[in-house]
């Protein structure tokens, strides 16, 4: 499990937060909050972790293949 705080992601020479990365890639503030909430919920057990993982992997596949825009 990733125990690193959400805002402690570092690039090679400058610090860039996950929020900044998501915003730069076109996610709205509401979408960013939802993603962080889902990750937090999933990492701490959730009620059905496998189902959430499947849904997130499917969403990732759609974005990677250009079927939906982030």
Secondary structure, 3 states (H helix, E strand, C coil): CCCCCCCCCECCCCECCHHHHHHHCCCCHHHHHHHHHHHHHHHCCCCCHHHHHHHHHHHHHHHHCCCCCC
